[in-house]
Amino acid sequence: MVVVCDKCGKGKLNGLTHKHHRGVAGGRWKQKAPKVKRIFKPNLKNYWVEEGGKRTKMRLCTKCIKRIKFDTAKISSPPTSLPA
């Protein structure tokens, strides 16, 4: 299964987990702390998006969903009038 956001293209990242042990004498905690390779995956959700009058189902990361909700709320809200 593809783990990529349909809008921004955010995908998997490789990295290391690193535990921080406390109290190791002589400042050698970096040699003692285990480092394990792992894969960081984006937080993808299925989301219905309306484009050009059609509703399509897309796999979007949560950052893109927030951006879409913010943009649609800004467009749908009436402009505020300043007091004269």
FIVEXGU-119238 format. One record per atom (N, C-alpha, C): x, y, z; residue in three letters; residue number from 0; atom name. Coordinates in nm, 3 decimals. Layout:
<atom east="X" north="Y" up="Z" residu="ALA" num="NUM" atome="CA"/>
...
This chain:
<atom east="0.084" north="-0.118" up="0.000" residu="MET" num="0" atome="N"/>
<atom east="0.000" north="0.000" up="0.000" residu="MET" num="0" atome="CA"/>
<atom east="0.089" north="0.124" up="0.000" residu="MET" num="0" atome="C"/>
<atom east="0.054" north="0.220" up="-0.084" residu="VAL" num="1" atome="N"/>
<atom east="0.132" north="0.342" up="-0.095" residu="VAL" num="1" atome="CA"/>
<atom east="0.101" north="0.433" up="0.023" residu="VAL" num="1" atome="C"/>
<atom east="0.206" north="0.483" up="0.089" residu="VAL" num="2" atome="N"/>
<atom east="0.189" north="0.569" up="0.205" residu="VAL" num="2" atome="CA"/>
<atom east="0.237" north="0.709" up="0.165" residu="VAL" num="2" atome="C"/>
<atom east="0.158" north="0.776" up="0.079" residu="VAL" num="3" atome="N"/>
<atom east="0.193" north="0.909" up="0.030" residu="VAL" num="3" atome="CA"/>
<atom east="0.069" north="0.994" up="0.029" residu="VAL" num="3" atome="C"/>
<atom east="0.082" north="1.119" up="0.072" residu="CYS" num="4" atome="N"/>
<atom east="-0.028" north="1.215" up="0.068" residu="CYS" num="4" atome="CA"/>
<atom east="-0.056" north="1.250" up="-0.077" residu="CYS" num="4" atome="C"/>
<atom east="-0.185" north="1.253" up="-0.116" residu="ASP" num="5" atome="N"/>
<atom east="-0.221" north="1.281" up="-0.254" residu="ASP" num="5" atome="CA"/>
<atom east="-0.201" north="1.428" up="-0.290" residu="ASP" num="5" atome="C"/>
<atom east="-0.200" north="1.517" up="-0.192" residu="LYS" num="6" atome="N"/>
<atom east="-0.188" north="1.660" up="-0.221" residu="LYS" num="6" atome="CA"/>
<atom east="-0.043" north="1.708" up="-0.215" residu="LYS" num="6" atome="C"/>
<atom east="0.026" north="1.684" up="-0.106" residu="CYS" num="7" atome="N"/>
<atom east="0.160" north="1.741" up="-0.088" residu="CYS" num="7" atome="CA"/>
<atom east="0.272" north="1.642" up="-0.119" residu="CYS" num="7" atome="C"/>
<atom east="0.241" north="1.513" up="-0.128" residu="GLY" num="8" atome="N"/>
<atom east="0.343" north="1.414" up="-0.160" residu="GLY" num="8" atome="CA"/>
<atom east="0.428" north="1.370" up="-0.043" residu="GLY" num="8" atome="C"/>
<atom east="0.386" north="1.403" up="0.078" residu="LYS" num="9" atome="N"/>
<atom east="0.461" north="1.360" up="0.197" residu="LYS" num="9" atome="CA"/>
<atom east="0.458" north="1.208" up="0.206" residu="LYS" num="9" atome="C"/>
<atom east="0.574" north="1.147" up="0.230" residu="GLY" num="10" atome="N"/>
<atom east="0.583" north="1.002" up="0.233" residu="GLY" num="10" atome="CA"/>
<atom east="0.663" north="0.953" up="0.352" residu="GLY" num="10" atome="C"/>
<atom east="0.714" north="0.830" up="0.339" residu="LYS" num="11" atome="N"/>
<atom east="0.788" north="0.768" up="0.448" residu="LYS" num="11" atome="CA"/>
<atom east="0.927" north="0.830" up="0.461" residu="LYS" num="11" atome="C"/>
<atom east="0.978" north="0.833" up="0.585" residu="LEU" num="12" atome="N"/>
<atom east="1.113" north="0.879" up="0.613" residu="LEU" num="12" atome="CA"/>
<atom east="1.184" north="0.774" up="0.697" residu="LEU" num="12" atome="C"/>
<atom east="1.310" north="0.750" up="0.667" residu="ASN" num="13" atome="N"/>
<atom east="1.391" north="0.658" up="0.747" residu="ASN" num="13" atome="CA"/>
<atom east="1.463" north="0.737" up="0.855" residu="ASN" num="13" atome="C"/>
<atom east="1.480" north="0.676" up="0.971" residu="GLY" num="14" atome="N"/>
<atom east="1.551" north="0.743" up="1.078" residu="GLY" num="14" atome="CA"/>
<atom east="1.589" north="0.646" up="1.188" residu="GLY" num="14" atome="C"/>
<atom east="1.631" north="0.702" up="1.301" residu="LEU" num="15" atome="N"/>
<atom east="1.673" north="0.623" up="1.415" residu="LEU" num="15" atome="CA"/>
<atom east="1.595" north="0.665" up="1.539" residu="LEU" num="15" atome="C"/>
<atom east="1.557" north="0.565" up="1.620" residu="THR" num="16" atome="N"/>
<atom east="1.507" north="0.596" up="1.753" residu="THR" num="16" atome="CA"/>
<atom east="1.628" north="0.595" up="1.845" residu="THR" num="16" atome="C"/>
<atom east="1.624" north="0.678" up="1.948" residu="HIS" num="17" atome="N"/>
<atom east="1.740" north="0.691" up="2.035" residu="HIS" num="17" atome="CA"/>
<atom east="1.690" north="0.709" up="2.178" residu="HIS" num="17" atome="C"/>
<atom east="1.722" north="0.614" up="2.263" residu="LYS" num="18" atome="N"/>
<atom east="1.685" north="0.626" up="2.404" residu="LYS" num="18" atome="CA"/>
<atom east="1.794" north="0.703" up="2.476" residu="LYS" num="18" atome="C"/>
<atom east="1.754" north="0.785" up="2.569" residu="HIS" num="19" atome="N"/>
<atom east="1.849" north="0.864" up="2.645" residu="HIS" num="19" atome="CA"/>
<atom east="1.858" north="0.807" up="2.786" residu="HIS" num="19" atome="C"/>
<atom east="1.964" north="0.733" up="2.813" residu="HIS" num="20" atome="N"/>
<atom east="1.986" north="0.679" up="2.946" residu="HIS" num="20" atome="CA"/>
<atom east="2.049" north="0.786" up="3.034" residu="HIS" num="20" atome="C"/>
<atom east="2.004" north="0.792" up="3.156" residu="ARG" num="21" atome="N"/>
<atom east="2.059" north="0.890" up="3.251" residu="ARG" num="21" atome="CA"/>
<atom east="2.150" north="0.820" up="3.349" residu="ARG" num="21" atome="C"/>
<atom east="2.247" north="0.894" up="3.398" residu="GLY" num="22" atome="N"/>
<atom east="2.330" north="0.845" up="3.506" residu="GLY" num="22" atome="CA"/>
<atom east="2.446" north="0.757" up="3.466" residu="GLY" num="22" atome="C"/>
<atom east="2.485" north="0.757" up="3.339" residu="VAL" num="23" atome="N"/>
<atom east="2.600" north="0.678" up="3.298" residu="VAL" num="23" atome="CA"/>
<atom east="2.725" north="0.758" up="3.331" residu="VAL" num="23" atome="C"/>
<atom east="2.817" north="0.697" up="3.402" residu="ALA" num="24" atome="N"/>
<atom east="2.936" north="0.768" up="3.448" residu="ALA" num="24" atome="CA"/>
<atom east="3.028" north="0.803" up="3.332" residu="ALA" num="24" atome="C"/>
<atom east="3.093" north="0.917" up="3.339" residu="GLY" num="25" atome="N"/>
<atom east="3.193" north="0.956" up="3.241" residu="GLY" num="25" atome="CA"/>
<atom east="3.135" north="1.013" up="3.113" residu="GLY" num="25" atome="C"/>
<atom east="3.006" north="1.039" up="3.106" residu="GLY" num="26" atome="N"/>
<atom east="2.948" north="1.098" up="2.987" residu="GLY" num="26" atome="CA"/>
<atom east="2.945" north="1.006" up="2.867" residu="GLY" num="26" atome="C"/>
<atom east="2.939" north="0.874" up="2.891" residu="ARG" num="27" atome="N"/>
<atom east="2.940" north="0.778" up="2.780" residu="ARG" num="27" atome="CA"/>
<atom east="2.800" north="0.729" up="2.746" residu="ARG" num="27" atome="C"/>
<atom east="2.699" north="0.809" up="2.774" residu="TRP" num="28" atome="N"/>
<atom east="2.562" north="0.761" up="2.752" residu="TRP" num="28" atome="CA"/>
<atom east="2.532" north="0.742" up="2.604" residu="TRP" num="28" atome="C"/>
<atom east="2.602" north="0.814" up="2.516" residu="LYS" num="29" atome="N"/>
<atom east="2.576" north="0.798" up="2.373" residu="LYS" num="29" atome="CA"/>
<atom east="2.617" north="0.659" up="2.325" residu="LYS" num="29" atome="C"/>
<atom east="2.725" north="0.604" up="2.380" residu="GLN" num="30" atome="N"/>
<atom east="2.764" north="0.469" up="2.341" residu="GLN" num="30" atome="CA"/>
<atom east="2.669" north="0.365" up="2.400" residu="GLN" num="30" atome="C"/>
<atom east="2.612" north="0.393" up="2.515" residu="LYS" num="31" atome="N"/>
<atom east="2.528" north="0.297" up="2.585" residu="LYS" num="31" atome="CA"/>
<atom east="2.384" north="0.296" up="2.534" residu="LYS" num="31" atome="C"/>
<atom east="2.335" north="0.412" up="2.489" residu="ALA" num="32" atome="N"/>
<atom east="2.195" north="0.421" up="2.450" residu="ALA" num="32" atome="CA"/>
<atom east="2.172" north="0.345" up="2.319" residu="ALA" num="32" atome="C"/>
<atom east="2.072" north="0.255" up="2.314" residu="PRO" num="33" atome="N"/>
<atom east="2.049" north="0.180" up="2.190" residu="PRO" num="33" atome="CA"/>
<atom east="1.986" north="0.267" up="2.083" residu="PRO" num="33" atome="C"/>
<atom east="2.030" north="0.248" up="1.961" residu="LYS" num="34" atome="N"/>
<atom east="1.975" north="0.318" up="1.846" residu="LYS" num="34" atome="CA"/>
<atom east="1.919" north="0.212" up="1.752" residu="LYS" num="34" atome="C"/>
<atom east="1.793" north="0.228" up="1.712" residu="VAL" num="35" atome="N"/>
<atom east="1.726" north="0.130" up="1.630" residu="VAL" num="35" atome="CA"/>
<atom east="1.672" north="0.199" up="1.505" residu="VAL" num="35" atome="C"/>
<atom east="1.696" north="0.138" up="1.388" residu="LYS" num="36" atome="N"/>
<atom east="1.642" north="0.193" up="1.265" residu="LYS" num="36" atome="CA"/>
<atom east="1.491" north="0.172" up="1.261" residu="LYS" num="36" atome="C"/>
<atom east="1.420" north="0.273" up="1.210" residu="ARG" num="37" atome="N"/>
<atom east="1.276" north="0.262" up="1.196" residu="ARG" num="37" atome="CA"/>
<atom east="1.228" north="0.350" up="1.083" residu="ARG" num="37" atome="C"/>
<atom east="1.101" north="0.338" up="1.048" residu="ILE" num="38" atome="N"/>
<atom east="1.040" north="0.415" up="0.942" residu="ILE" num="38" atome="CA"/>
<atom east="0.934" north="0.506" up="1.003" residu="ILE" num="38" atome="C"/>
<atom east="0.940" north="0.634" up="0.973" residu="PHE" num="39" atome="N"/>
<atom east="0.839" north="0.730" up="1.016" residu="PHE" num="39" atome="CA"/>
<atom east="0.739" north="0.747" up="0.904" residu="PHE" num="39" atome="C"/>
<atom east="0.611" north="0.718" up="0.932" residu="LYS" num="40" atome="N"/>
<atom east="0.507" north="0.727" up="0.830" residu="LYS" num="40" atome="CA"/>
<atom east="0.421" north="0.851" up="0.855" residu="LYS" num="40" atome="C"/>
<atom east="0.369" north="0.914" up="0.750" residu="PRO" num="41" atome="N"/>
<atom east="0.280" north="1.029" up="0.768" residu="PRO" num="41" atome="CA"/>
<atom east="0.144" north="0.985" up="0.822" residu="PRO" num="41" atome="C"/>
<atom east="0.078" north="1.076" up="0.890" residu="ASN" num="42" atome="N"/>
<atom east="-0.054" north="1.049" up="0.947" residu="ASN" num="42" atome="CA"/>
<atom east="-0.159" north="1.075" up="0.839" residu="ASN" num="42" atome="C"/>
<atom east="-0.195" north="0.971" up="0.764" residu="LEU" num="43" atome="N"/>
<atom east="-0.287" north="0.985" up="0.651" residu="LEU" num="43" atome="CA"/>
<atom east="-0.428" north="0.947" up="0.691" residu="LEU" num="43" atome="C"/>
<atom east="-0.524" north="1.022" up="0.637" residu="LYS" num="44" atome="N"/>
<atom east="-0.666" north="0.998" up="0.659" residu="LYS" num="44" atome="CA"/>
<atom east="-0.737" north="1.001" up="0.525" residu="LYS" num="44" atome="C"/>
<atom east="-0.846" north="0.924" up="0.513" residu="ASN" num="45" atome="N"/>
<atom east="-0.931" north="0.933" up="0.395" residu="ASN" num="45" atome="CA"/>
<atom east="-1.021" north="1.054" up="0.411" residu="ASN" num="45" atome="C"/>
<atom east="-1.027" north="1.139" up="0.308" residu="TYR" num="46" atome="N"/>
<atom east="-1.099" north="1.266" up="0.318" residu="TYR" num="46" atome="CA"/>
<atom east="-1.168" north="1.294" up="0.185" residu="TYR" num="46" atome="C"/>
<atom east="-1.293" north="1.339" up="0.192" residu="TRP" num="47" atome="N"/>
<atom east="-1.368" north="1.375" up="0.072" residu="TRP" num="47" atome="CA"/>
<atom east="-1.339" north="1.521" up="0.039" residu="TRP" num="47" atome="C"/>
<atom east="-1.297" north="1.546" up="-0.086" residu="VAL" num="48" atome="N"/>
<atom east="-1.264" north="1.680" up="-0.132" residu="VAL" num="48" atome="CA"/>
<atom east="-1.350" north="1.713" up="-0.252" residu="VAL" num="48" atome="C"/>
<atom east="-1.405" north="1.835" up="-0.254" residu="GLU" num="49" atome="N"/>
<atom east="-1.486" north="1.878" up="-0.367" residu="GLU" num="49" atome="CA"/>
<atom east="-1.402" north="1.963" up="-0.460" residu="GLU" num="49" atome="C"/>
<atom east="-1.385" north="1.913" up="-0.582" residu="GLU" num="50" atome="N"/>
<atom east="-1.307" north="1.985" up="-0.683" residu="GLU" num="50" atome="CA"/>
<atom east="-1.388" north="1.995" up="-0.810" residu="GLU" num="50" atome="C"/>
<atom east="-1.417" north="2.118" up="-0.850" residu="GLY" num="51" atome="N"/>
<atom east="-1.491" north="2.139" up="-0.975" residu="GLY" num="51" atome="CA"/>
<atom east="-1.630" north="2.080" up="-0.973" residu="GLY" num="51" atome="C"/>
<atom east="-1.697" north="2.080" up="-0.859" residu="GLY" num="52" atome="N"/>
<atom east="-1.832" north="2.026" up="-0.848" residu="GLY" num="52" atome="CA"/>
<atom east="-1.837" north="1.875" up="-0.827" residu="GLY" num="52" atome="C"/>
<atom east="-1.724" north="1.807" up="-0.827" residu="LYS" num="53" atome="N"/>
<atom east="-1.720" north="1.663" up="-0.804" residu="LYS" num="53" atome="CA"/>
<atom east="-1.657" north="1.635" up="-0.669" residu="LYS" num="53" atome="C"/>
<atom east="-1.712" north="1.535" up="-0.601" residu="ARG" num="54" atome="N"/>
<atom east="-1.653" north="1.492" up="-0.474" residu="ARG" num="54" atome="CA"/>
<atom east="-1.564" north="1.372" up="-0.500" residu="ARG" num="54" atome="C"/>
<atom east="-1.438" north="1.383" up="-0.459" residu="THR" num="55" atome="N"/>
<atom east="-1.344" north="1.273" up="-0.476" residu="THR" num="55" atome="CA"/>
<atom east="-1.284" north="1.237" up="-0.341" residu="THR" num="55" atome="C"/>
<atom east="-1.258" north="1.109" up="-0.323" residu="LYS" num="56" atome="N"/>
<atom east="-1.199" north="1.061" up="-0.199" residu="LYS" num="56" atome="CA"/>
<atom east="-1.048" north="1.060" up="-0.214" residu="LYS" num="56" atome="C"/>
<atom east="-0.977" north="1.124" up="-0.122" residu="MET" num="57" atome="N"/>
<atom east="-0.832" north="1.134" up="-0.130" residu="MET" num="57" atome="CA"/>
<atom east="-0.771" north="1.091" up="0.002" residu="MET" num="57" atome="C"/>
<atom east="-0.646" north="1.044" up="-0.004" residu="ARG" num="58" atome="N"/>
<atom east="-0.569" north="1.013" up="0.117" residu="ARG" num="58" atome="CA"/>
<atom east="-0.481" north="1.133" up="0.144" residu="ARG" num="58" atome="C"/>
<atom east="-0.515" north="1.210" up="0.250" residu="LEU" num="59" atome="N"/>
<atom east="-0.444" north="1.333" up="0.282" residu="LEU" num="59" atome="CA"/>
<atom east="-0.380" north="1.322" up="0.420" residu="LEU" num="59" atome="C"/>
<atom east="-0.265" north="1.390" up="0.437" residu="CYS" num="60" atome="N"/>
<atom east="-0.205" north="1.400" up="0.569" residu="CYS" num="60" atome="CA"/>
<atom east="-0.285" north="1.501" up="0.651" residu="CYS" num="60" atome="C"/>
<atom east="-0.273" north="1.494" up="0.781" residu="THR" num="61" atome="N"/>
<atom east="-0.354" north="1.580" up="0.867" residu="THR" num="61" atome="CA"/>
<atom east="-0.320" north="1.727" up="0.849" residu="THR" num="61" atome="C"/>
<atom east="-0.197" north="1.759" up="0.810" residu="LYS" num="62" atome="N"/>
<atom east="-0.160" north="1.898" up="0.786" residu="LYS" num="62" atome="CA"/>
<atom east="-0.237" north="1.954" up="0.666" residu="LYS" num="62" atome="C"/>
<atom east="-0.253" north="1.875" up="0.560" residu="CYS" num="63" atome="N"/>
<atom east="-0.329" north="1.919" up="0.443" residu="CYS" num="63" atome="CA"/>
<atom east="-0.478" north="1.933" up="0.477" residu="CYS" num="63" atome="C"/>
<atom east="-0.529" north="1.844" up="0.561" residu="ILE" num="64" atome="N"/>
<atom east="-0.670" north="1.852" up="0.601" residu="ILE" num="64" atome="CA"/>
<atom east="-0.695" north="1.981" up="0.678" residu="ILE" num="64" atome="C"/>
<atom east="-0.604" north="2.016" up="0.770" residu="LYS" num="65" atome="N"/>
<atom east="-0.617" north="2.141" up="0.844" residu="LYS" num="65" atome="CA"/>
<atom east="-0.615" north="2.260" up="0.750" residu="LYS" num="65" atome="C"/>
<atom east="-0.525" north="2.257" up="0.652" residu="ARG" num="66" atome="N"/>
<atom east="-0.512" north="2.367" up="0.557" residu="ARG" num="66" atome="CA"/>
<atom east="-0.639" north="2.383" up="0.475" residu="ARG" num="66" atome="C"/>
<atom east="-0.699" north="2.271" up="0.431" residu="ILE" num="67" atome="N"/>
<atom east="-0.823" north="2.276" up="0.353" residu="ILE" num="67" atome="CA"/>
<atom east="-0.936" north="2.331" up="0.437" residu="ILE" num="67" atome="C"/>
<atom east="-0.949" north="2.285" up="0.563" residu="LYS" num="68" atome="N"/>
<atom east="-1.055" north="2.335" up="0.650" residu="LYS" num="68" atome="CA"/>
<atom east="-1.040" north="2.484" up="0.677" residu="LYS" num="68" atome="C"/>
<atom east="-0.915" north="2.530" up="0.697" residu="PHE" num="69" atome="N"/>
<atom east="-0.891" north="2.671" up="0.724" residu="PHE" num="69" atome="CA"/>
<atom east="-0.926" north="2.756" up="0.602" residu="PHE" num="69" atome="C"/>
<atom east="-0.886" north="2.711" up="0.482" residu="ASP" num="70" atome="N"/>
<atom east="-0.914" north="2.787" up="0.361" residu="ASP" num="70" atome="CA"/>
<atom east="-1.063" north="2.793" up="0.331" residu="ASP" num="70" atome="C"/>
<atom east="-1.137" north="2.683" up="0.351" residu="THR" num="71" atome="N"/>
<atom east="-1.280" north="2.684" up="0.324" residu="THR" num="71" atome="CA"/>
<atom east="-1.354" north="2.768" up="0.427" residu="THR" num="71" atome="C"/>
<atom east="-1.307" north="2.770" up="0.551" residu="ALA" num="72" atome="N"/>
<atom east="-1.372" north="2.854" up="0.653" residu="ALA" num="72" atome="CA"/>
<atom east="-1.349" north="3.000" up="0.623" residu="ALA" num="72" atome="C"/>
<atom east="-1.231" north="3.035" up="0.573" residu="LYS" num="73" atome="N"/>
<atom east="-1.200" north="3.174" up="0.541" residu="LYS" num="73" atome="CA"/>
<atom east="-1.284" north="3.221" up="0.423" residu="LYS" num="73" atome="C"/>
<atom east="-1.306" north="3.134" up="0.325" residu="ILE" num="74" atome="N"/>
<atom east="-1.385" north="3.171" up="0.206" residu="ILE" num="74" atome="CA"/>
<atom east="-1.532" north="3.184" up="0.242" residu="ILE" num="74" atome="C"/>
<atom east="-1.585" north="3.091" up="0.322" residu="SER" num="75" atome="N"/>
<atom east="-1.728" north="3.089" up="0.350" residu="SER" num="75" atome="CA"/>
<atom east="-1.771" north="3.195" up="0.451" residu="SER" num="75" atome="C"/>
<atom east="-1.679" north="3.244" up="0.535" residu="SER" num="76" atome="N"/>
<atom east="-1.717" north="3.345" up="0.634" residu="SER" num="76" atome="CA"/>
<atom east="-1.730" north="3.482" up="0.566" residu="SER" num="76" atome="C"/>
<atom east="-1.831" north="3.560" up="0.607" residu="PRO" num="77" atome="N"/>
<atom east="-1.847" north="3.692" up="0.545" residu="PRO" num="77" atome="CA"/>
<atom east="-1.735" north="3.786" up="0.592" residu="PRO" num="77" atome="C"/>
<atom east="-1.699" north="3.881" up="0.507" residu="PRO" num="78" atome="N"/>
<atom east="-1.594" north="3.975" up="0.549" residu="PRO" num="78" atome="CA"/>
<atom east="-1.644" north="4.064" up="0.662" residu="PRO" num="78" atome="C"/>
<atom east="-1.555" north="4.091" up="0.757" residu="THR" num="79" atome="N"/>
<atom east="-1.594" north="4.175" up="0.869" residu="THR" num="79" atome="CA"/>
<atom east="-1.581" north="4.321" up="0.829" residu="THR" num="79" atome="C"/>
<atom east="-1.679" north="4.400" up="0.868" residu="SER" num="80" atome="N"/>
<atom east="-1.674" north="4.542" up="0.834" residu="SER" num="80" atome="CA"/>
<atom east="-1.618" north="4.617" up="0.953" residu="SER" num="80" atome="C"/>
<atom east="-1.533" north="4.711" up="0.926" residu="LEU" num="81" atome="N"/>
<atom east="-1.470" north="4.792" up="1.032" residu="LEU" num="81" atome="CA"/>
<atom east="-1.562" north="4.908" up="1.066" residu="LEU" num="81" atome="C"/>
<atom east="-1.570" north="4.945" up="1.194" residu="PRO" num="82" atome="N"/>
<atom east="-1.653" north="5.060" up="1.230" residu="PRO" num="82" atome="CA"/>
<atom east="-1.594" north="5.189" up="1.175" residu="PRO" num="82" atome="C"/>
<atom east="-1.681" north="5.278" up="1.130" residu="ALA" num="83" atome="N"/>
<atom east="-1.635" north="5.403" up="1.070" residu="ALA" num="83" atome="CA"/>
<atom east="-1.599" north="5.507" up="1.172" residu="ALA" num="83" atome="C"/>
